[in-house]
Amino acid sequence: MEQESHNGSPKILLINSDEALSRRVEEILKPASVVIALTVDAGLAQIAANPFHAVLFEVPQANAAALFQITLLTTKAARLPVLVIGPDNDENFLAETIYSGAQEYLGRGELTPQTLHHAIYCAVARQEERIALMTEKENYYGIFDHLVEGIFRTTVDGHYLLANVALARIYGYSSPVELMANIKDIASRLYVEPGRREEFVRLMQEHDTLSGFESKIFRKDGSVIWIAENCRAVRDAKGNVLYYEGTVEDITRQRQIEEALRSSESLYHSLVETMPQNVFRKDLQGRFTFVNKQYCDHYRCKPEEILGKTDFDFFPKELAEQYQRDDQIVMETGETREITEQHHPFGQEKTTVQVVKTPLYDLDGKIIGLQGIFWDITEKKRAEEQIRRTTAELGRSREELRTKNMQMEENLRMAGEIQSAMLPQQYPVFPPNSAPEQSAFQFVHRYHPSESVSGDFFAVSAISPTEVGVFICDVTGHGVRAALVTAMIRALVEELKPLAREPGEFLRKLNFDLYSILKNTGTPMLTTAFYLVADSRTGAIRFANAGHPKPLILRRSQNQVEPLANACGKGQPALGLFEQPPYETSTATLAPGDFLMLFTDGLYEVQGQNEELYSQQRLMLDVKNLLNQPPGILFDELIQSIRNFSFNGEFDDDVCLVGLDFAGLKPSKS
């Protein structure tokens, strides 16, 4: 098969529940990608989520249900060619599958590499020719879902194969599914008059079509309505009826109106008199022959002051002449006209009205005048003008806002670049002046802001020839406010270098300064932080924790991962909440080969499928599985593992990881 996408081999969707056939098709179509769906619904879900070149649909039996599924599939996936795999040597069913929308039909015995490749290639090649037809089908099914007319497909013996929402609503059911589940025998459950369904079937057998077949039917609640059915019979190649399909219209209101109009003309006048619109009639000479009460109220006059007169008696000459020209067009052409007119009766205010003028006929079908209905749209026109002006103002405001947004985005981009420049660009080495790869401490980090700027920050600094200080913090939230606080923290960390060897005292002073700055802002900004000092000679570390996630120690020689907990066993508050909280210094020791991993909570506060959260326990398990990987690869694979867990493949919060790998001091050469 030569037809391929720009990205490689073609991609085929196979809808089939037979495993042996699936393996056979996959083997034939190599190297094409074959995705298997067990049902039509599952296949449609795959089509909605993935691009395909063609669909192979295997039907186990040749029946009306299979044809309906083919129609459904070709309608919902109208942009894809559908090839049907079905029973061999069934010419009638082959014709029906093509009628139902399939492009090709292959018997199971015809599935050779040559026939299947050729069939798919031809089907894909005809795709452009089918676009117009598929567009028509899309329009049809859009109408099917939204028409006020009911649409049905039934068997000859009287049960439903298909119904739309409008049909269910007409019959009083909440959905087509409920309708088809309740009406199993149309003759007894639907028609009020006995024998009406039999009459319907008889006429269909004789004529194959039926138009305006009116009947009384029972709704779900037992009430009776009138319907009119238009129907056609769908037959197979042998002339056997497969099913009936057609439309249903609720004509109850028409029948009621017709009955009422036949009983009394006064009902018409009563209706006209209660209408909120102005109604009038004129004869061929333009003389008023009828006006309703609303018309008289509108012009503050009585019927006898109007009847027999013309527009020239009430309006300026130029307006009356315009009305007369419009009237003549309606009476000469017999067409209805809808016009917006200016009305300015003598002695009254000018108004704008919407007028619908229709011709009046006598019993012989001859035009004898016209009828007009109009309503005042003065306020509507004023409102439209106001909307037009407001829309223009809104357009100008939107353009100004777009410009400001562009400026803001540029500022945020620059702020993000500046914030990235604040992070360590290179790491200290121990002993000083040694090559980085010979350093007793090796460092690695990964930094992923969720927006242009981040609330995460870290620093790595040599505080003596043998000691390093590592600081990490996470400001609540993300975005500009959090980034501003991280900038303040970075400045405070630089100022506190004289206290850098004592982690507890370092965090106490940092907390005091941060609390003093933020207490007047009115909104506390919670900041978690962790600070440690590590000795390159002994591996001893001193650390303090201000509400931050516990770092993990990867004991490679023992194949263990353990959290770095405070000596007191209790958590300590985040920065900026209290004026003088105690921050204790705890100690631990790293052995050569150990790896210390610091991180912010954005790493594990990730939501997966079914609202499952990525827990710290799962984090420790994933880290243990990557225990022997080099630090950089460990971080990258861990991040990718968490992205795969996430329901959208992304992190919702800022993520920062900092790693300290203790290699130990290398013995000096004598």
FIPA-334180 format. One record per residue (C-alpha): residue in one letter; z, y, x. Coordinates in steps of 0.1 Angstrom, whole numbers. Last residue first. Layout:
# FIPA-334180
 resn    pz    py    px
    a     Z     Y     X
...
//
This chain:
# FIPA-334180
 resn    pz    py    px
    s   466   119   524
    k   447   119   490
    s   468   131   462
    p   480   107   435
    k   464   116   401
    l   488   132   377
    g   490   116   343
    a   460   110   319
    f   477   127   289
    d   451   135   262
    l   460   166   242
    g   440   169   209
    v   436   199   186
    l   422   195   150
    c   415   223   126
    v   402   220    90
    d   399   249    65
    d   401   238    29
    d   379   221     3
    f   363   197    28
    e   329   183    19
    g   311   151    10
    n   313   159   -27
    f   337   130   -38
    s   354   130    -4
    f   357    96    12
    n   325    99    32
    r   337   133    44
    i   370   117    55
    s   351    91    76
    q   329   118    91
    i   360   138   102
    l   375   106   117
    e   342    98   135
    d   340   133   150
    f   377   134   161
    l   376    99   177
    i   342   107   194
    g   358   138   210
    p   390   119   220
    p   373    88   235
    q   376    58   212
    n   405    34   217
    l   426    44   187
    l   397    47   162
    n   411    20   138
    k   446    36   144
    v   432    70   133
    d   419    55   101
    l   453    39    93
    m   472    71   101
    l   449    91    78
    r   453    65    51
    q   491    70    53
    q   486   108    53
    s   468   104    19
    y   432   111     9
    l   436   118   -28
    e   421    98   -56
    e   407   119   -85
    n   384    91   -96
    q   363    95   -65
    g   378   114   -36
    q   399   145   -33
    v   408   158     2
    e   441   172    13
    y   438   151    45
    l   422   174    71
    g   430   206    52
    d   466   199    62
    t   462   213    97
    f   459   191   128
    l   476   181   161
    m   468   148   179
    l   487   137   210
    f   469   110   231
    d   488    85   253
    g   470    71   284
    p   498    80   308
    a   531    79   288
    l   541   109   267
    t   578   117   262
    a   596   133   233
    t   618   163   228
    s   630   185   199
    t   637   222   198
    e   654   234   166
    y   641   262   144
    p   669   279   125
    p   658   303    97
    q   665   340   103
    e   645   363    79
    f   632   337    55
    l   597   330    41
    g   574   343    70
    l   570   310    88
    a   574   276    71
    p   608   260    67
    q   621   231    88
    g   618   194    78
    k   647   171    85
    g   649   141   109
    c   672   161   133
    a   651   151   163
    n   619   165   146
    a   592   139   140
    l   560   132   160
    p   543   107   138
    e   534    73   151
    v   501    54   160
    q   504    21   179
    n   481    -1   201
    q   510    -3   226
    s   488     9   256
    r   471    33   233
    r   502    50   221
    l   485    76   198
    i   510   102   190
    l   504   119   156
    p   513   155   148
    k   537   161   119
    p   521   184    92
    h   536   219    96
    g   568   232    80
    a   578   252   110
    n   579   225   138
    a   594   228   173
    f   584   210   205
    r   595   200   239
    i   572   175   257
    a   579   153   287
    g   547   137   303
    t   565   138   337
    r   543   158   360
    s   520   174   334
    d   549   189   315
    a   542   196   278
    v   554   226   257
    l   549   223   220
    y   544   246   190
    f   538   238   153
    a   531   263   125
    t   530   265    87
    t   523   300    73
    l   532   311    37
    m   519   345    29
    p   545   363     7
    t   531   388   -18
    g   548   422   -21
    t   533   435    12
    n   566   449    23
    k   580   415    36
    l   548   408    56
    i   554   427    88
    s   591   419    92
    y   586   383    82
    l   559   379   109
    d   582   394   136
    f   612   373   126
    n   590   341   123
    l   575   346   158
    k   610   352   172
    r   623   320   156
    l   591   301   166
    f   595   310   203
    e   632   303   202
    g   626   268   190
    p   596   262   214
    e   614   274   246
    r   589   277   275
    a   568   304   256
    l   596   329   253
    p   580   354   279
    k   546   346   261
    l   558   362   229
    e   534   391   229
    e   504   368   231
    v   517   348   201
    l   522   381   182
    a   486   390   187
    r   474   356   175
    i   497   357   145
    m   483   391   135
    a   448   377   137
    t   459   346   117
    v   473   370    90
    l   439   388    87
    a   421   354    85
    a   443   344    55
    r   435   375    36
    v   398   372    44
    g   392   336    34
    h   415   306    32
    g   446   297    14
    t   481   296    30
    v   480   303    68
    d   478   272    90
    c   491   273   126
    i   486   255   159
    f   502   262   193
    v   499   243   226
    g   518   254   257
    v   510   239   290
    e   533   231   320
    t   528   223   357
    p   515   255   372
    s   534   275   346
    i   527   287   311
    a   492   274   309
    s   478   283   274
    v   462   264   245
    a   459   284   212
    f   453   274   176
    f   443   291   144
    d   436   281   107
    g   433   307    79
    s   395   308    83
    v   365   332    81
    s   330   326    67
    e   343   299    43
    s   356   263    47
    p   363   269    84
    h   357   238   106
    y   373   237   140
    r   373   206   162
    h   394   204   194
    v   396   186   228
    f   420   189   257
    q   425   167   288
    f   459   170   306
    a   465   155   341
    s   433   173   351
    q   408   153   372
    e   379   157   348
    p   385   195   347
    a   383   197   386
    s   416   208   402
    n   422   246   407
    p   456   244   390
    p   472   210   388
    f   467   207   359
    v   437   223   343
    p   436   251   316
    y   411   248   287
    q   380   268   280
    q   367   290   251
    p   401   290   234
    l   398   305   199
    m   396   343   195
    a   358   341   199
    s   357   320   167
    q   375   348   149
    i   350   374   162
    e   321   352   150
    g   337   348   116
    a   343   385   113
    m   306   391   121
    r   296   368    93
    l   322   384    70
    n   308   418    77
    e   272   405    71
    e   283   390    38
    m   300   422    28
    q   269   442    36
    m   248   418    15
    n   273   420   -13
    k   272   458   -12
    t   234   457   -15
    r   236   432   -43
    l   262   454   -61
    e   239   484   -58
    e   211   464   -73
    r   233   451  -101
    s   244   487  -108
    r   208   498  -111
    g   200   469  -134
    l   231   475  -154
    e   220   511  -160
    a   186   499  -172
    t   203   474  -194
    t   225   501  -208
    r   195   523  -216
    r   178   494  -233
    i   210   484  -251
    q   213   519  -264
    e   178   518  -276
    e   184   484  -293
    a   215   498  -309
    r   196   527  -323
    k   170   504  -336
    k   196   482  -352
    e   213   512  -368
    t   180   522  -384
    i   172   486  -394
    d   172   491  -432
    w   159   462  -452
    f   125   455  -468
    i   110   430  -492
    g    75   437  -507
    q    55   420  -533
    l    18   424  -538
    g    -8   429  -564
    i   -30   408  -588
    i   -45   383  -562
    k   -63   356  -581
    g   -50   320  -580
    d   -58   312  -616
    l   -21   314  -626
    d   -19   349  -612
    y   -13   356  -575
    l    10   381  -556
    p     2   390  -520
    t    30   393  -494
    k    46   423  -477
    v    75   420  -453
    v    91   453  -444
    q   115   462  -416
    v   130   497  -422
    t   136   528  -401
    t   153   558  -419
    k   147   595  -424
    e   173   612  -445
    q   167   622  -482
    g   153   651  -501
    f   118   636  -504
    p   118   600  -491
    h   116   595  -454
    h   109   559  -445
    q    95   550  -411
    e    80   515  -411
    t    83   483  -391
    i    58   458  -405
    e    56   421  -414
    r    24   412  -431
    t    15   382  -453
    e   -21   375  -456
    g   -43   375  -488
    t   -69   394  -468
    e   -77   421  -494
    m   -43   424  -510
    v   -24   424  -476
    i   -49   449  -460
    q   -48   472  -491
    d    -9   473  -489
    d   -10   484  -453
    r   -35   512  -460
    q   -13   524  -490
    y    18   525  -469
    q     0   546  -443
    e   -13   570  -470
    a    22   573  -484
    l    35   582  -450
    e     9   609  -444
    k    14   623  -479
    p    52   627  -477
    f    71   602  -498
    f    83   598  -534
    d    54   604  -558
    f    28   595  -533
    d    43   560  -530
    t    31   553  -565
    k    45   556  -601
    g    45   531  -630
    l    81   520  -624
    i   101   544  -603
    e   122   567  -625
    e   126   539  -650
    p   142   517  -623
    k   170   543  -617
    c   175   563  -585
    r   197   565  -554
    y   170   554  -530
    h   190   524  -516
    d   208   518  -549
    c   174   515  -567
    y   161   491  -541
    q   193   470  -542
    k   190   468  -580
    n   155   453  -578
    v   122   471  -582
    f    93   459  -604
    t    58   472  -614
    f    54   500  -589
    r    18   513  -589
    g    -4   507  -559
    q   -36   504  -579
    l   -37   466  -573
    d    -2   462  -588
    k    30   468  -569
    r    62   448  -566
    f    96   457  -551
    v   126   441  -533
    n   153   458  -512
    q   174   433  -494
    p   210   423  -502
    m   197   399  -528
    t   216   397  -561
    e   189   412  -582
    v   163   389  -567
    l   183   358  -576
    s   189   369  -611
    h   152   378  -614
    y   143   343  -603
    l   169   327  -626
    s   154   346  -655
    e   122   327  -651
    s   140   298  -667
    s   139   260  -669
    r   109   256  -645
    l   125   278  -619
    a   157   258  -621
    e   139   225  -616
    e   118   239  -588
    i   150   253  -571
    q   168   220  -574
    r   138   200  -562
    q   134   224  -533
    r   172   222  -525
    t   171   184  -525
    i   140   183  -503
    d   157   167  -473
    e   127   159  -451
    v   121   125  -436
    t    96   116  -409
    g    76    86  -398
    e    75    52  -382
    y    70    18  -397
    y    72   -14  -375
    l    52   -42  -359
    v    28   -47  -388
    n     4   -76  -381
    g   -32   -66  -376
    k   -40   -91  -349
    a   -40   -63  -322
    d    -5   -52  -332
    r     2   -28  -361
    v    20     5  -364
    a    23    16  -401
    r    25    53  -408
    c    50    74  -427
    n    58   107  -444
    e    89   106  -465
    a   103   132  -489
    i   140   131  -497
    w   162   139  -527
    i   200   138  -525
    v   227   116  -540
    s   264   117  -530
    g   281    84  -520
    d   298    98  -489
    k   273    81  -466
    r   243    96  -485
    f   226    77  -513
    i   189    82  -518
    k   166    98  -545
    s   129    94  -536
    e    98   113  -528
    f    69    98  -508
    g    52   130  -495
    s    26   113  -474
    l    21    75  -468
    t     0    58  -443
    d   -11    22  -437
    h   -29    23  -471
    e   -23   -10  -489
    q     6   -24  -469
    m    22    10  -468
    l    19    14  -505
    r    35   -20  -511
    v    63   -13  -486
    f    73    20  -503
    e    71     3  -537
    e    95   -24  -524
    r   118     3  -511
    r   119    19  -546
    g   126   -14  -563
    p   159    -3  -576
    e   163    35  -578
    v   191    49  -556
    y   175    40  -523
    l   197    38  -492
    r   220     8  -491
    s   201   -17  -512
    a   165   -12  -499
    i   175     0  -465
    d   193   -31  -456
    k   213   -28  -423
    i   225     8  -430
    n   259    11  -414
    a   252     5  -377
    m   219    24  -378
    l   236    55  -392
    e   265    53  -368
    v   242    51  -338
    p   220    79  -352
    s   251   102  -352
    s   277   118  -374
    y   263   103  -406
    g   256   122  -439
    y   220   110  -446
    i   205   143  -436
    r   227   145  -405
    a   217   110  -394
    l   180   120  -399
    a   185   152  -379
    v   201   134  -350
    n   171   110  -346
    a   166    74  -357
    l   151    43  -341
    l   149     6  -348
    y   163     8  -383
    h   165   -21  -408
    g   144   -28  -438
    d   123   -61  -437
    v    93   -42  -425
    t   111   -29  -395
    t   121     8  -392
    r   113    38  -370
    f   127    71  -380
    i   125   109  -376
    g   145   133  -397
    e   132   169  -399
    v   153   197  -385
    l   137   190  -352
    h   158   192  -321
    d   159   157  -304
    f   124   147  -316
    i   110   181  -307
    g   121   177  -271
    y   107   142  -274
    y    73   155  -283
    n    74   183  -257
    e    81   157  -230
    k    54   136  -244
    e    29   164  -242
    t    39   171  -206
    m    34   134  -199
    l    -1   136  -212
    a    -9   167  -191
    i     7   151  -160
    r   -12   118  -164
    e   -42   127  -143
    e   -19   138  -115
    q    -2   104  -115
    r   -34    83  -114
    a   -29    77   -76
    v     6    64   -82
    a    -6    38  -107
    c   -35    28   -85
    y   -12    23   -55
    i    14     4   -76
    a   -13   -20   -89
    h   -29   -25   -55
    h     4   -33   -38
    l    13   -57   -67
    t   -20   -74   -68
    q   -24   -79   -30
    p    12   -89   -24
    t    10  -115   -52
    l    29  -111   -84
    e     3  -124  -108
    g    24  -153  -121
    r    50  -129  -135
    g    22  -112  -155
    l    15   -77  -145
    y    10   -47  -168
    e     1   -12  -156
    q     4    24  -167
    a    32    18  -192
    g    35    43  -221
    s    41    23  -253
    y     4    19  -259
    i     2     2  -224
    t    30   -21  -234
    e    14   -28  -267
    a   -19   -38  -251
    l    -1   -62  -227
    f    18   -76  -257
    n   -14   -85  -274
    e   -30  -100  -242
    d    -1  -123  -235
    n   -14  -146  -207
    d    17  -143  -185
    p    51  -130  -196
    g    62   -96  -183
    i    62   -72  -153
    v    57   -37  -165
    l    46    -8  -142
    v    59    27  -150
    p    43    57  -133
    l    70    85  -127
    r    70   120  -140
    a    78   109  -176
    a   111    93  -166
    k   129    99  -199
    t    97    93  -219
    t    84    64  -199
    l   118    47  -200
    l   124    52  -237
    t    89    39  -246
    i    94     9  -223
    q   128     3  -239
    f   111     5  -274
    l    85   -20  -263
    a   112   -44  -251
    a   129   -41  -285
    a    96   -48  -303
    n    92   -82  -285
    a    76   -98  -255
    q   105  -114  -237
    p   120  -112  -202
    v   109   -75  -195
    e   107   -66  -158
    f   103   -28  -152
    l    88   -16  -119
    v    91    21  -115
    a    71    43   -91
    h    73    69   -64
    f   110    76   -65
    p   133   106   -59
    n   171   100   -64
    a   199   111   -87
    a   182   113  -122
    i   160    83  -113
    q   191    62  -105
    a   208    71  -138
    l   176    62  -156
    g   176    28  -139
    a   212    22  -149
    d   203    30  -185
    v   172     7  -182
    t   194   -21  -170
    l   201   -41  -138
    a   189   -14  -114
    i   174   -23   -80
    v   163     2   -53
    v   133   -10   -32
    s   124     9    -1
    a    88     1    11
    p    86   -19    44
    k    83   -43    27
    l    69   -45    -9
    i    63   -83   -11
    e    97   -92     3
    e   115   -67   -21
    v    95   -81   -50
    r   105  -117   -43
    r   142  -108   -37
    s   143   -90   -71
    l   125  -119   -88
    a   152  -143   -75
    e   180  -119   -86
    d   167  -117  -122
    s   184   -86  -138
    n   154   -62  -134
    i   147   -26  -132
    l   130   -21   -98
    l   128    15   -85
    i   103    20   -57
    k   105    43   -27
    p    74    48    -6
    s    76    45    32
    g    80    76    54
    n    93   112    48
    h    60   128    36
    s    59   101    10
    e    36    71    11
    q     5    57    -7
    e   -12    33    16
    m     0     0     0
//
